[in-house]
């Protein structure tokens, strides 16, 4: 089905392999970030560390 729509859209046959690869890479990045955030106990962004408790609803 994906190959059919690629043909209709005028994209090359390589696009058939690009979507599954992109999905795998996105899922890997999501999984890796979730593991690192859990392991580190928070998020580091722009040289500032935000603990997980910062994002809990009772804090807002």
mmCIF file as Biopython writes it, N, C-alpha, C and O atoms, coordinates in Angstrom:
data_model
#
loop_
_atom_site.group_PDB
_atom_site.id
_atom_site.type_symbol
_atom_site.label_atom_id
_atom_site.label_alt_id
_atom_site.label_comp_id
_atom_site.label_asym_id
_atom_site.label_entity_id
_atom_site.label_seq_id
_atom_site.pdbx_PDB_ins_code
_atom_site.Cartn_x
_atom_site.Cartn_y
_atom_site.Cartn_z
_atom_site.occupancy
_atom_site.B_iso_or_equiv
_atom_site.auth_seq_id
_atom_site.auth_asym_id
_atom_site.pdbx_PDB_model_num
ATOM 1   N N  . UNK A ? 1  ? 0.830  -1.184 0.000  1.0 0.0 1  A 1 
ATOM 2   C CA . UNK A ? 1  ? 0.000  0.000  0.000  1.0 0.0 1  A 1 
ATOM 3   C C  . UNK A ? 1  ? 0.882  1.259  0.000  1.0 0.0 1  A 1 
ATOM 4   O O  . UNK A ? 1  ? 0.638  2.203  -0.752 1.0 0.0 1  A 1 
ATOM 5   N N  . UNK A ? 2  ? 1.903  1.249  0.853  1.0 0.0 2  A 1 
ATOM 6   C CA . UNK A ? 2  ? 2.802  2.398  0.924  1.0 0.0 2  A 1 
ATOM 7   C C  . UNK A ? 2  ? 3.535  2.595  -0.396 1.0 0.0 2  A 1 
ATOM 8   O O  . UNK A ? 2  ? 3.705  3.725  -0.852 1.0 0.0 2  A 1 
ATOM 9   N N  . UNK A ? 3  ? 3.968  1.500  -1.009 1.0 0.0 3  A 1 
ATOM 10  C CA . UNK A ? 3  ? 4.658  1.593  -2.296 1.0 0.0 3  A 1 
ATOM 11  C C  . UNK A ? 3  ? 3.724  2.164  -3.365 1.0 0.0 3  A 1 
ATOM 12  O O  . UNK A ? 3  ? 4.159  2.939  -4.216 1.0 0.0 3  A 1 
ATOM 13  N N  . UNK A ? 4  ? 2.459  1.790  -3.326 1.0 0.0 4  A 1 
ATOM 14  C CA . UNK A ? 4  ? 1.486  2.307  -4.289 1.0 0.0 4  A 1 
ATOM 15  C C  . UNK A ? 4  ? 1.359  3.823  -4.169 1.0 0.0 4  A 1 
ATOM 16  O O  . UNK A ? 4  ? 1.380  4.531  -5.176 1.0 0.0 4  A 1 
ATOM 17  N N  . UNK A ? 5  ? 1.227  4.321  -2.944 1.0 0.0 5  A 1 
ATOM 18  C CA . UNK A ? 5  ? 1.078  5.765  -2.756 1.0 0.0 5  A 1 
ATOM 19  C C  . UNK A ? 5  ? 2.366  6.514  -3.077 1.0 0.0 5  A 1 
ATOM 20  O O  . UNK A ? 5  ? 2.311  7.656  -3.533 1.0 0.0 5  A 1 
ATOM 21  N N  . UNK A ? 6  ? 3.513  5.903  -2.852 1.0 0.0 6  A 1 
ATOM 22  C CA . UNK A ? 6  ? 4.771  6.522  -3.258 1.0 0.0 6  A 1 
ATOM 23  C C  . UNK A ? 6  ? 4.839  6.657  -4.770 1.0 0.0 6  A 1 
ATOM 24  O O  . UNK A ? 6  ? 5.308  7.669  -5.292 1.0 0.0 6  A 1 
ATOM 25  N N  . UNK A ? 7  ? 4.374  5.642  -5.463 1.0 0.0 7  A 1 
ATOM 26  C CA . UNK A ? 7  ? 4.383  5.685  -6.922 1.0 0.0 7  A 1 
ATOM 27  C C  . UNK A ? 7  ? 3.447  6.790  -7.408 1.0 0.0 7  A 1 
ATOM 28  O O  . UNK A ? 7  ? 3.792  7.527  -8.332 1.0 0.0 7  A 1 
ATOM 29  N N  . UNK A ? 8  ? 2.295  6.910  -6.809 1.0 0.0 8  A 1 
ATOM 30  C CA . UNK A ? 8  ? 1.339  7.952  -7.209 1.0 0.0 8  A 1 
ATOM 31  C C  . UNK A ? 8  ? 1.862  9.344  -6.889 1.0 0.0 8  A 1 
ATOM 32  O O  . UNK A ? 8  ? 1.606  10.287 -7.638 1.0 0.0 8  A 1 
ATOM 33  N N  . UNK A ? 9  ? 2.594  9.485  -5.782 1.0 0.0 9  A 1 
ATOM 34  C CA . UNK A ? 9  ? 3.113  10.787 -5.388 1.0 0.0 9  A 1 
ATOM 35  C C  . UNK A ? 9  ? 4.369  11.159 -6.161 1.0 0.0 9  A 1 
ATOM 36  O O  . UNK A ? 9  ? 4.787  12.317 -6.136 1.0 0.0 9  A 1 
ATOM 37  N N  . UNK A ? 10 ? 4.973  10.207 -6.841 1.0 0.0 10 A 1 
ATOM 38  C CA . UNK A ? 10 ? 6.152  10.486 -7.634 1.0 0.0 10 A 1 
ATOM 39  C C  . UNK A ? 10 ? 7.455  10.357 -6.870 1.0 0.0 10 A 1 
ATOM 40  O O  . UNK A ? 10 ? 8.507  10.734 -7.386 1.0 0.0 10 A 1 
ATOM 41  N N  . UNK A ? 11 ? 7.411  9.837  -5.662 1.0 0.0 11 A 1 
ATOM 42  C CA . UNK A ? 11 ? 8.651  9.626  -4.919 1.0 0.0 11 A 1 
ATOM 43  C C  . UNK A ? 11 ? 9.294  8.330  -5.382 1.0 0.0 11 A 1 
ATOM 44  O O  . UNK A ? 11 ? 8.630  7.489  -5.988 1.0 0.0 11 A 1 
ATOM 45  N N  . UNK A ? 12 ? 10.548 8.165  -5.110 1.0 0.0 12 A 1 
ATOM 46  C CA . UNK A ? 12 ? 11.276 6.988  -5.554 1.0 0.0 12 A 1 
ATOM 47  C C  . UNK A ? 12 ? 10.980 5.766  -4.701 1.0 0.0 12 A 1 
ATOM 48  O O  . UNK A ? 12 ? 10.317 5.844  -3.667 1.0 0.0 12 A 1 
ATOM 49  N N  . UNK A ? 13 ? 11.492 4.639  -5.165 1.0 0.0 13 A 1 
ATOM 50  C CA . UNK A ? 13 ? 11.295 3.378  -4.459 1.0 0.0 13 A 1 
ATOM 51  C C  . UNK A ? 13 ? 12.027 3.368  -3.121 1.0 0.0 13 A 1 
ATOM 52  O O  . UNK A ? 13 ? 11.658 2.615  -2.220 1.0 0.0 13 A 1 
ATOM 53  N N  . UNK A ? 14 ? 13.068 4.202  -2.983 1.0 0.0 14 A 1 
ATOM 54  C CA . UNK A ? 14 ? 13.815 4.257  -1.724 1.0 0.0 14 A 1 
ATOM 55  C C  . UNK A ? 14 ? 12.947 4.756  -0.574 1.0 0.0 14 A 1 
ATOM 56  O O  . UNK A ? 14 ? 13.233 4.467  0.588  1.0 0.0 14 A 1 
ATOM 57  N N  . UNK A ? 15 ? 11.898 5.498  -0.886 1.0 0.0 15 A 1 
ATOM 58  C CA . UNK A ? 15 ? 11.019 6.009  0.164  1.0 0.0 15 A 1 
ATOM 59  C C  . UNK A ? 15 ? 10.273 4.880  0.876  1.0 0.0 15 A 1 
ATOM 60  O O  . UNK A ? 15 ? 9.857  5.038  2.024  1.0 0.0 15 A 1 
ATOM 61  N N  . UNK A ? 16 ? 10.106 3.754  0.208  1.0 0.0 16 A 1 
ATOM 62  C CA . UNK A ? 16 ? 9.448  2.597  0.833  1.0 0.0 16 A 1 
ATOM 63  C C  . UNK A ? 16 ? 10.249 2.133  2.048  1.0 0.0 16 A 1 
ATOM 64  O O  . UNK A ? 16 ? 9.671  1.694  3.042  1.0 0.0 16 A 1 
ATOM 65  N N  . UNK A ? 17 ? 11.565 2.228  1.973  1.0 0.0 17 A 1 
ATOM 66  C CA . UNK A ? 17 ? 12.420 1.801  3.075  1.0 0.0 17 A 1 
ATOM 67  C C  . UNK A ? 17 ? 12.674 2.927  4.079  1.0 0.0 17 A 1 
ATOM 68  O O  . UNK A ? 17 ? 13.053 2.669  5.221  1.0 0.0 17 A 1 
ATOM 69  N N  . UNK A ? 18 ? 12.470 4.152  3.658  1.0 0.0 18 A 1 
ATOM 70  C CA . UNK A ? 18 ? 12.740 5.292  4.536  1.0 0.0 18 A 1 
ATOM 71  C C  . UNK A ? 18 ? 11.728 5.380  5.675  1.0 0.0 18 A 1 
ATOM 72  O O  . UNK A ? 18 ? 12.114 5.688  6.802  1.0 0.0 18 A 1 
ATOM 73  N N  . UNK A ? 19 ? 10.460 5.123  5.420  1.0 0.0 19 A 1 
ATOM 74  C CA . UNK A ? 19 ? 9.448  5.245  6.468  1.0 0.0 19 A 1 
ATOM 75  C C  . UNK A ? 19 ? 9.669  4.244  7.600  1.0 0.0 19 A 1 
ATOM 76  O O  . UNK A ? 19 ? 9.679  4.658  8.759  1.0 0.0 19 A 1 
ATOM 77  N N  . UNK A ? 20 ? 9.845  2.951  7.330  1.0 0.0 20 A 1 
ATOM 78  C CA . UNK A ? 20 ? 10.105 2.033  8.444  1.0 0.0 20 A 1 
ATOM 79  C C  . UNK A ? 20 ? 11.375 2.391  9.213  1.0 0.0 20 A 1 
ATOM 80  O O  . UNK A ? 20 ? 11.419 2.260  10.437 1.0 0.0 20 A 1 
ATOM 81  N N  . UNK A ? 21 ? 12.402 2.840  8.503  1.0 0.0 21 A 1 
ATOM 82  C CA . UNK A ? 21 ? 13.637 3.239  9.177  1.0 0.0 21 A 1 
ATOM 83  C C  . UNK A ? 21 ? 13.395 4.459  10.052 1.0 0.0 21 A 1 
ATOM 84  O O  . UNK A ? 21 ? 13.910 4.526  11.168 1.0 0.0 21 A 1 
ATOM 85  N N  . UNK A ? 22 ? 12.629 5.415  9.573  1.0 0.0 22 A 1 
ATOM 86  C CA . UNK A ? 22 ? 12.314 6.608  10.351 1.0 0.0 22 A 1 
ATOM 87  C C  . UNK A ? 22 ? 11.495 6.252  11.587 1.0 0.0 22 A 1 
ATOM 88  O O  . UNK A ? 22 ? 11.713 6.815  12.660 1.0 0.0 22 A 1 
ATOM 89  N N  . UNK A ? 23 ? 10.561 5.328  11.444 1.0 0.0 23 A 1 
ATOM 90  C CA . UNK A ? 23 ? 9.752  4.891  12.582 1.0 0.0 23 A 1 
ATOM 91  C C  . UNK A ? 23 ? 10.631 4.233  13.634 1.0 0.0 23 A 1 
ATOM 92  O O  . UNK A ? 23 ? 10.492 4.511  14.825 1.0 0.0 23 A 1 
ATOM 93  N N  . UNK A ? 24 ? 11.530 3.366  13.199 1.0 0.0 24 A 1 
ATOM 94  C CA . UNK A ? 24 ? 12.431 2.690  14.137 1.0 0.0 24 A 1 
ATOM 95  C C  . UNK A ? 24 ? 13.317 3.704  14.853 1.0 0.0 24 A 1 
ATOM 96  O O  . UNK A ? 24 ? 13.503 3.609  16.066 1.0 0.0 24 A 1 
ATOM 97  N N  . UNK A ? 25 ? 13.862 4.666  14.126 1.0 0.0 25 A 1 
ATOM 98  C CA . UNK A ? 25 ? 14.719 5.682  14.740 1.0 0.0 25 A 1 
ATOM 99  C C  . UNK A ? 25 ? 13.950 6.550  15.737 1.0 0.0 25 A 1 
ATOM 100 O O  . UNK A ? 25 ? 14.469 6.873  16.806 1.0 0.0 25 A 1 
ATOM 101 N N  . UNK A ? 26 ? 12.734 6.923  15.400 1.0 0.0 26 A 1 
ATOM 102 C CA . UNK A ? 26 ? 11.920 7.726  16.321 1.0 0.0 26 A 1 
ATOM 103 C C  . UNK A ? 26 ? 11.571 6.942  17.575 1.0 0.0 26 A 1 
ATOM 104 O O  . UNK A ? 26 ? 11.629 7.488  18.677 1.0 0.0 26 A 1 
ATOM 105 N N  . UNK A ? 27 ? 11.211 5.682  17.431 1.0 0.0 27 A 1 
ATOM 106 C CA . UNK A ? 27 ? 10.894 4.852  18.594 1.0 0.0 27 A 1 
ATOM 107 C C  . UNK A ? 27 ? 12.124 4.636  19.465 1.0 0.0 27 A 1 
ATOM 108 O O  . UNK A ? 27 ? 12.021 4.634  20.692 1.0 0.0 27 A 1 
ATOM 109 N N  . UNK A ? 28 ? 13.281 4.455  18.845 1.0 0.0 28 A 1 
ATOM 110 C CA . UNK A ? 28 ? 14.528 4.299  19.597 1.0 0.0 28 A 1 
ATOM 111 C C  . UNK A ? 28 ? 14.838 5.566  20.386 1.0 0.0 28 A 1 
ATOM 112 O O  . UNK A ? 28 ? 15.211 5.483  21.556 1.0 0.0 28 A 1 
ATOM 113 N N  . UNK A ? 29 ? 14.691 6.738  19.766 1.0 0.0 29 A 1 
ATOM 114 C CA . UNK A ? 29 ? 14.959 8.001  20.449 1.0 0.0 29 A 1 
ATOM 115 C C  . UNK A ? 29 ? 13.992 8.204  21.609 1.0 0.0 29 A 1 
ATOM 116 O O  . UNK A ? 29 ? 14.396 8.662  22.677 1.0 0.0 29 A 1 
ATOM 117 N N  . UNK A ? 30 ? 12.729 7.870  21.412 1.0 0.0 30 A 1 
ATOM 118 C CA . UNK A ? 30 ? 11.734 7.992  22.477 1.0 0.0 30 A 1 
ATOM 119 C C  . UNK A ? 30 ? 12.059 7.058  23.638 1.0 0.0 30 A 1 
ATOM 120 O O  . UNK A ? 30 ? 12.028 7.469  24.798 1.0 0.0 30 A 1 
ATOM 121 N N  . UNK A ? 31 ? 12.370 5.804  23.326 1.0 0.0 31 A 1 
ATOM 122 C CA . UNK A ? 31 ? 12.713 4.826  24.360 1.0 0.0 31 A 1 
ATOM 123 C C  . UNK A ? 31 ? 13.959 5.249  25.114 1.0 0.0 31 A 1 
ATOM 124 O O  . UNK A ? 31 ? 13.999 5.176  26.342 1.0 0.0 31 A 1 
ATOM 125 N N  . UNK A ? 32 ? 14.993 5.698  24.378 1.0 0.0 32 A 1 
ATOM 126 C CA . UNK A ? 32 ? 16.257 6.100  25.000 1.0 0.0 32 A 1 
ATOM 127 C C  . UNK A ? 32 ? 16.052 7.296  25.926 1.0 0.0 32 A 1 
ATOM 128 O O  . UNK A ? 32 ? 16.587 7.313  27.034 1.0 0.0 32 A 1 
ATOM 129 N N  . UNK A ? 33 ? 15.289 8.291  25.490 1.0 0.0 33 A 1 
ATOM 130 C CA . UNK A ? 33 ? 15.066 9.459  26.336 1.0 0.0 33 A 1 
ATOM 131 C C  . UNK A ? 33 ? 14.277 9.092  27.583 1.0 0.0 33 A 1 
ATOM 132 O O  . UNK A ? 33 ? 14.554 9.617  28.662 1.0 0.0 33 A 1 
ATOM 133 N N  . UNK A ? 34 ? 13.300 8.200  27.458 1.0 0.0 34 A 1 
ATOM 134 C CA . UNK A ? 34 ? 12.532 7.773  28.624 1.0 0.0 34 A 1 
ATOM 135 C C  . UNK A ? 34 ? 13.415 7.034  29.624 1.0 0.0 34 A 1 
ATOM 136 O O  . UNK A ? 34 ? 13.301 7.245  30.831 1.0 0.0 34 A 1 
ATOM 137 N N  . UNK A ? 35 ? 14.290 6.174  29.123 1.0 0.0 35 A 1 
ATOM 138 C CA . UNK A ? 35 ? 15.206 5.440  30.001 1.0 0.0 35 A 1 
ATOM 139 C C  . UNK A ? 35 ? 16.176 6.398  30.689 1.0 0.0 35 A 1 
ATOM 140 O O  . UNK A ? 35 ? 16.391 6.290  31.896 1.0 0.0 35 A 1 
ATOM 141 N N  . UNK A ? 36 ? 16.758 7.326  29.949 1.0 0.0 36 A 1 
ATOM 142 C CA . UNK A ? 36 ? 17.714 8.266  30.542 1.0 0.0 36 A 1 
ATOM 143 C C  . UNK A ? 36 ? 17.061 9.191  31.563 1.0 0.0 36 A 1 
ATOM 144 O O  . UNK A ? 36 ? 17.652 9.473  32.606 1.0 0.0 36 A 1 
ATOM 145 N N  . UNK A ? 37 ? 15.862 9.662  31.278 1.0 0.0 37 A 1 
ATOM 146 C CA . UNK A ? 37 ? 15.162 10.530 32.224 1.0 0.0 37 A 1 
ATOM 147 C C  . UNK A ? 37 ? 14.854 9.775  33.509 1.0 0.0 37 A 1 
ATOM 148 O O  . UNK A ? 37 ? 15.001 10.320 34.603 1.0 0.0 37 A 1 
ATOM 149 N N  . UNK A ? 38 ? 14.428 8.530  33.380 1.0 0.0 38 A 1 
ATOM 150 C CA . UNK A ? 38 ? 14.143 7.716  34.564 1.0 0.0 38 A 1 
ATOM 151 C C  . UNK A ? 38 ? 15.417 7.416  35.338 1.0 0.0 38 A 1 
ATOM 152 O O  . UNK A ? 38 ? 15.440 7.512  36.565 1.0 0.0 38 A 1 
ATOM 153 N N  . UNK A ? 39 ? 16.463 7.059  34.631 1.0 0.0 39 A 1 
ATOM 154 C CA . UNK A ? 39 ? 17.745 6.702  35.267 1.0 0.0 39 A 1 
ATOM 155 C C  . UNK A ? 39 ? 18.358 7.906  35.978 1.0 0.0 39 A 1 
ATOM 156 O O  . UNK A ? 39 ? 18.878 7.774  37.086 1.0 0.0 39 A 1 
ATOM 157 N N  . UNK A ? 40 ? 18.299 9.074  35.347 1.0 0.0 40 A 1 
ATOM 158 C CA . UNK A ? 40 ? 18.892 10.279 35.926 1.0 0.0 40 A 1 
ATOM 159 C C  . UNK A ? 40 ? 17.982 10.957 36.941 1.0 0.0 40 A 1 
ATOM 160 O O  . UNK A ? 40 ? 18.443 11.789 37.723 1.0 0.0 40 A 1 
ATOM 161 N N  . UNK A ? 41 ? 16.712 10.616 36.942 1.0 0.0 41 A 1 
ATOM 162 C CA . UNK A ? 41 ? 15.771 11.207 37.880 1.0 0.0 41 A 1 
ATOM 163 C C  . UNK A ? 41 ? 15.297 12.588 37.481 1.0 0.0 41 A 1 
ATOM 164 O O  . UNK A ? 41 ? 14.765 13.325 38.312 1.0 0.0 41 A 1 
ATOM 165 N N  . UNK A ? 42 ? 15.481 12.947 36.227 1.0 0.0 42 A 1 
ATOM 166 C CA . UNK A ? 42 ? 15.044 14.250 35.766 1.0 0.0 42 A 1 
ATOM 167 C C  . UNK A ? 42 ? 15.560 14.563 34.376 1.0 0.0 42 A 1 
ATOM 168 O O  . UNK A ? 42 ? 16.097 13.702 33.678 1.0 0.0 42 A 1 
ATOM 169 N N  . UNK A ? 43 ? 15.382 15.826 33.993 1.0 0.0 43 A 1 
ATOM 170 C CA . UNK A ? 43 ? 15.741 16.277 32.653 1.0 0.0 43 A 1 
ATOM 171 C C  . UNK A ? 43 ? 16.766 17.393 32.763 1.0 0.0 43 A 1 
ATOM 172 O O  . UNK A ? 43 ? 16.618 18.305 33.576 1.0 0.0 43 A 1 
ATOM 173 N N  . UNK A ? 44 ? 17.804 17.317 31.941 1.0 0.0 44 A 1 
ATOM 174 C CA . UNK A ? 44 ? 18.777 18.403 31.853 1.0 0.0 44 A 1 
ATOM 175 C C  . UNK A ? 44 ? 18.522 19.129 30.543 1.0 0.0 44 A 1 
ATOM 176 O O  . UNK A ? 44 ? 18.574 18.537 29.465 1.0 0.0 44 A 1 
ATOM 177 N N  . UNK A ? 45 ? 18.241 20.445 30.658 1.0 0.0 45 A 1 
ATOM 178 C CA . UNK A ? 45 ? 17.972 21.247 29.484 1.0 0.0 45 A 1 
ATOM 179 C C  . UNK A ? 45 ? 18.622 22.605 29.667 1.0 0.0 45 A 1 
ATOM 180 O O  . UNK A ? 45 ? 18.366 23.292 30.657 1.0 0.0 45 A 1 
ATOM 181 N N  . UNK A ? 46 ? 19.440 22.987 28.742 1.0 0.0 46 A 1 
ATOM 182 C CA . UNK A ? 46 ? 20.160 24.262 28.761 1.0 0.0 46 A 1 
ATOM 183 C C  . UNK A ? 46 ? 20.922 24.456 30.069 1.0 0.0 46 A 1 
ATOM 184 O O  . UNK A ? 46 ? 20.809 25.492 30.724 1.0 0.0 46 A 1 
ATOM 185 N N  . UNK A ? 47 ? 21.679 23.466 30.425 1.0 0.0 47 A 1 
ATOM 186 C CA . UNK A ? 47 ? 22.519 23.467 31.629 1.0 0.0 47 A 1 
ATOM 187 C C  . UNK A ? 47 ? 21.733 23.652 32.920 1.0 0.0 47 A 1 
ATOM 188 O O  . UNK A ? 47 ? 22.296 24.095 33.921 1.0 0.0 47 A 1 
ATOM 189 N N  . UNK A ? 48 ? 20.457 23.324 32.918 1.0 0.0 48 A 1 
ATOM 190 C CA . UNK A ? 48 ? 19.635 23.347 34.128 1.0 0.0 48 A 1 
ATOM 191 C C  . UNK A ? 48 ? 19.026 21.968 34.304 1.0 0.0 48 A 1 
ATOM 192 O O  . UNK A ? 48 ? 18.526 21.371 33.350 1.0 0.0 48 A 1 
ATOM 193 N N  . UNK A ? 49 ? 19.072 21.464 35.538 1.0 0.0 49 A 1 
ATOM 194 C CA . UNK A ? 49 ? 18.498 20.148 35.825 1.0 0.0 49 A 1 
ATOM 195 C C  . UNK A ? 49 ? 17.113 20.329 36.436 1.0 0.0 49 A 1 
ATOM 196 O O  . UNK A ? 49 ? 16.947 21.065 37.409 1.0 0.0 49 A 1 
ATOM 197 N N  . UNK A ? 50 ? 16.126 19.659 35.864 1.0 0.0 50 A 1 
ATOM 198 C CA . UNK A ? 50 ? 14.757 19.682 36.351 1.0 0.0 50 A 1 
ATOM 199 C C  . UNK A ? 50 ? 14.412 18.285 36.850 1.0 0.0 50 A 1 
ATOM 200 O O  . UNK A ? 50 ? 14.311 17.360 36.044 1.0 0.0 50 A 1 
ATOM 201 N N  . UNK A ? 51 ? 14.226 18.103 38.167 1.0 0.0 51 A 1 
ATOM 202 C CA . UNK A ? 51 ? 13.875 16.777 38.683 1.0 0.0 51 A 1 
ATOM 203 C C  . UNK A ? 51 ? 12.455 16.396 38.258 1.0 0.0 51 A 1 
ATOM 204 O O  . UNK A ? 51 ? 11.643 17.253 37.910 1.0 0.0 51 A 1 
ATOM 205 N N  . UNK A ? 52 ? 12.180 15.107 38.294 1.0 0.0 52 A 1 
ATOM 206 C CA . UNK A ? 52 ? 10.859 14.630 37.891 1.0 0.0 52 A 1 
ATOM 207 C C  . UNK A ? 52 ? 9.749  15.213 38.756 1.0 0.0 52 A 1 
ATOM 208 O O  . UNK A ? 52 ? 8.626  15.390 38.284 1.0 0.0 52 A 1 
ATOM 209 N N  . UNK A ? 53 ? 10.045 15.508 40.002 1.0 0.0 53 A 1 
ATOM 210 C CA . UNK A ? 53 ? 9.024  16.096 40.880 1.0 0.0 53 A 1 
ATOM 211 C C  . UNK A ? 53 ? 8.576  17.473 40.385 1.0 0.0 53 A 1 
ATOM 212 O O  . UNK A ? 53 ? 7.474  17.915 40.708 1.0 0.0 53 A 1 
ATOM 213 N N  . UNK A ? 54 ? 9.404  18.140 39.619 1.0 0.0 54 A 1 
ATOM 214 C CA . UNK A ? 54 ? 9.056  19.448 39.060 1.0 0.0 54 A 1 
ATOM 215 C C  . UNK A ? 54 ? 7.868  19.348 38.112 1.0 0.0 54 A 1 
ATOM 216 O O  . UNK A ? 54 ? 7.111  20.307 37.965 1.0 0.0 54 A 1 
ATOM 217 N N  . UNK A ? 55 ? 7.699  18.201 37.472 1.0 0.0 55 A 1 
ATOM 218 C CA . UNK A ? 55 ? 6.661  18.024 36.459 1.0 0.0 55 A 1 
ATOM 219 C C  . UNK A ? 55 ? 5.388  17.370 36.992 1.0 0.0 55 A 1 
ATOM 220 O O  . UNK A ? 55 ? 4.448  17.137 36.232 1.0 0.0 55 A 1 
ATOM 221 N N  . UNK A ? 56 ? 5.351  17.075 38.281 1.0 0.0 56 A 1 
ATOM 222 C CA . UNK A ? 56 ? 4.157  16.448 38.836 1.0 0.0 56 A 1 
ATOM 223 C C  . UNK A ? 56 ? 3.032  17.481 38.980 1.0 0.0 56 A 1 
ATOM 224 O O  . UNK A ? 56 ? 3.299  18.655 39.239 1.0 0.0 56 A 1 
ATOM 225 N N  . UNK A ? 57 ? 1.786  17.051 38.816 1.0 0.0 57 A 1 
ATOM 226 C CA . UNK A ? 57 ? 0.654  17.998 38.826 1.0 0.0 57 A 1 
ATOM 227 C C  . UNK A ? 57 ? 0.498  18.770 40.132 1.0 0.0 57 A 1 
ATOM 228 O O  . UNK A ? 57 ? 0.077  19.927 40.100 1.0 0.0 57 A 1 
ATOM 229 N N  . UNK A ? 58 ? 0.816  18.182 41.266 1.0 0.0 58 A 1 
ATOM 230 C CA . UNK A ? 58 ? 0.617  18.890 42.533 1.0 0.0 58 A 1 
ATOM 231 C C  . UNK A ? 58 ? 1.561  20.073 42.684 1.0 0.0 58 A 1 
ATOM 232 O O  . UNK A ? 58 ? 1.341  20.933 43.537 1.0 0.0 58 A 1 
ATOM 233 N N  . UNK A ? 59 ? 2.594  20.130 41.878 1.0 0.0 59 A 1 
ATOM 234 C CA . UNK A ? 59 ? 3.535  21.260 41.925 1.0 0.0 59 A 1 
ATOM 235 C C  . UNK A ? 59 ? 2.951  22.494 41.259 1.0 0.0 59 A 1 
ATOM 236 O O  . UNK A ? 59 ? 3.319  23.615 41.610 1.0 0.0 59 A 1 
ATOM 237 N N  . UNK A ? 60 ? 2.058  22.312 40.314 1.0 0.0 60 A 1 
ATOM 238 C CA . UNK A ? 60 ? 1.516  23.444 39.544 1.0 0.0 60 A 1 
ATOM 239 C C  . UNK A ? 60 ? 0.453  24.161 40.277 1.0 0.0 60 A 1 
ATOM 240 O O  . UNK A ? 60 ? -0.100 25.135 39.765 1.0 0.0 60 A 1 
#
